[in-house]
Amino acid sequence: MSFLLLAVLAVLLVFFIKKRQYEKTEYYRQTKNSYLKVRFDKGLLGEFCTYKYLKSLRGRKRYLFNLYIPKENGQTTELDVVLLHESGIYVLESKNYSGWIFGTESQQYWTQTLLAGRGRSQKRKFYNPIWQNKGHLKWLQSYLGDPTLPFYSYIVFSDRCILKKITLTSGKHSVVKRCDLLPAVKQNISKAGVRLSPDKIDAIFKKLYPLTQVDQAQKAIHIQNIQQKNTL
């Protein structure tokens, strides 16, 4: 058997092992996104990695992915990852970006700077993810209708980026790289303590889970509304 054939078989073996491991995760069971689709979709991969980094978290917990919360205008807002934990409800906005990231809590747009070779760089503006998550929190709180619930906002960037200059002022949001997410959440848990009972976590999950199982037509309408908003 040739070396090349052995190498191909080894790659295929690793692929099928990882695929099988992935299909045992809560992320796959809930989203039904195929392993290949997640591997080649940067946004989905970021969501999965965010979930994976929190899997070892102790305490009563449940996860929700791609949650389409209704707004008062009849449209929806999509939440990437929601962690229901005994310490509270964590709303996680995944940004699977590379490069240098600059931004402040008060700016409408943040900047991503990428090296373009020969000492040059490319800059791209993107909507303030803190403002984005504030909207998510607003509509999630409204939908659940319980002002006593504890909520926490986390913006999670890829480990491939450098958070060059991020200025936070309100103390209500956390901006971290994925490698720092678990320690940051653990620190918050140690401060917050137990805030939600197992029955409360299950009740919230039961209410929100149907909003993760929307059909393709609803998803297309959501994307169309975002595109129309961005062209205004």
NORLINDA-V743473 format. One record per residue. RES is the residue in one small letter. SS is DSSP state (h for helix, s for strand, l for the rest). PHI is phi in whole degrees, 0 to 359 (NA if undefined). BURIAL is I if it has 9 or more other ideal C-beta (glycine too) atoms within 8 Angstrom, else O. Layout:
RES:SS:PHI:BURIAL + RES:SS:PHI:BURIAL
This chain:
m:l:NA:O + s:l:288:O + f:h:300:O + l:h:298:O + l:h:295:O + l:h:299:I + a:h:296:O + v:h:297:O + l:h:297:O + a:h:295:O + v:h:296:O + l:h:295:O + l:h:297:O + v:h:298:O + f:h:301:O + f:h:290:O + i:h:295:O + k:h:294:I + k:h:298:I + r:h:296:O + q:h:297:O + y:h:299:I + e:l:287:O + k:l:264:O + t:l:275:I + e:h:296:O + y:h:300:I + y:h:292:I + r:h:301:O + q:h:272:I + t:h:269:I + k:l:62:O + n:l:288:I + s:l:294:O + y:h:300:I + l:h:295:O + k:h:299:I + v:h:291:I + r:h:297:O + f:h:252:O + d:l:246:I + k:h:301:O + g:h:293:O + l:h:295:I + l:h:298:I + g:h:297:I + e:h:297:I + f:h:298:I + c:h:295:I + t:h:299:I + y:h:299:I + k:h:297:I + y:h:292:I + l:h:258:I + k:l:300:O + s:l:278:O + l:l:299:I + r:l:274:O + g:l:100:I + r:l:296:O + k:s:204:I + r:s:214:I + y:s:241:I + l:s:224:I + f:s:231:I + n:s:50:I + l:s:267:I + y:s:263:I + i:s:269:I + p:s:288:I + k:l:252:I + e:l:290:O + n:l:271:O + g:l:90:O + q:l:271:O + t:s:230:I + t:s:237:I + e:s:258:I + l:s:260:I + d:s:294:I + v:s:221:I + v:s:236:I + l:s:254:I + l:s:265:I + h:s:233:I + e:l:300:I + s:l:272:I + g:s:148:I + i:s:251:I + y:s:257:I + v:s:257:I + l:s:248:I + e:s:262:I + s:s:269:I + k:s:235:I + n:l:274:I + y:l:255:I + s:l:248:O + g:s:85:I + w:s:266:I + i:s:243:I + f:s:236:I + g:s:172:I + t:s:236:O + e:l:296:I + s:l:266:O + q:l:281:O + q:l:289:O + y:s:233:I + w:s:258:I + t:s:237:I + q:s:250:I + t:s:248:I + l:s:241:I + l:s:289:O + a:s:243:O + g:s:89:O + r:l:54:O + g:l:76:O + r:s:266:O + s:s:217:O + q:s:243:O + k:s:244:O + r:s:228:O + k:s:270:O + f:s:218:I + y:s:300:O + n:l:309:I + p:h:293:I + i:h:291:I + w:h:299:I + q:h:301:I + n:h:288:I + k:h:299:I + g:h:296:I + h:h:300:I + l:h:298:I + k:h:302:O + w:h:283:I + l:h:292:I + q:h:298:I + s:h:297:O + y:h:294:I + l:h:285:I + g:l:64:O + d:l:228:O + p:l:292:O + t:l:274:O + l:l:289:I + p:l:274:I + f:s:241:I + y:s:225:I + s:s:252:I + y:s:231:I + i:s:258:I + v:s:245:I + f:s:262:I + s:l:297:I + d:l:289:O + r:l:279:O + c:s:257:I + i:s:237:O + l:s:281:I + k:s:288:O + k:s:209:O + i:s:242:I + t:s:248:O + l:l:248:I + t:l:234:O + s:l:276:O + g:l:76:O + k:l:257:O + h:s:224:I + s:s:241:I + v:s:239:I + v:s:221:I + k:s:274:I + r:h:302:I + c:h:296:O + d:h:258:O + l:h:294:I + l:h:300:I + p:h:300:O + a:h:294:I + v:h:292:I + k:h:300:I + q:h:296:O + n:h:294:I + i:h:298:I + s:h:296:O + k:h:278:O + a:h:281:I + g:l:73:O + v:l:274:O + r:l:243:O + l:l:234:I + s:l:282:O + p:h:304:O + d:h:295:O + k:h:292:O + i:h:301:I + d:h:294:I + a:h:293:O + i:h:295:I + f:h:300:I + k:h:299:O + k:h:286:O + l:h:270:I + y:h:307:I + p:h:302:O + l:h:283:I + t:h:267:I + q:l:250:O + v:l:283:O + d:l:276:O + q:h:295:O + a:h:296:O + q:h:295:I + k:h:296:I + a:h:295:O + i:h:296:I + h:h:300:I + i:h:296:O + q:h:298:O + n:h:296:I + i:h:294:O + q:h:297:O + q:h:295:O + k:h:296:O + n:h:288:O + t:h:264:O + l:l:288:O
